[in-house]
Amino acid sequence: MFGYTWALMHHMLSGIRHFVWDLGYGFKANEREALTWGALIGGIALTVLIWIIAYANGGGR
C-alpha cells in the first residue's frame, strides 16, 4: 500500500510538472532538473505525510 500511495503522489506531481510545461515554463535544463527532483522528493514526502496522518487518526488499528 505504501508503494501504491507513492505511485499516486508521484504521478500527481508529475502531472503538475507537465501542466507547468504546457503553460510554457520550466524548459531550461536546471528548471527541468528541479521539477523532476521536486516530483520525486515531493511524492515521497507526501506519501510519508499521508501515512503519518492516517495512523494518527486511528488507521493503523
Sequence and secondary structure as in RCSB ss.txt:
>XXXX:A:sequence
MFGYTWALMHHMLSGIRHFVWDLGYGFKANEREALTWGALIGGIALTVLIWIIAYANGGGR
>XXXX:A:secstr
 HHHHHHHHHHHHHHHHHHHHHTT   SHHHHHHHHHHHHHHHHHHHHHHHHHHHHTTTT 
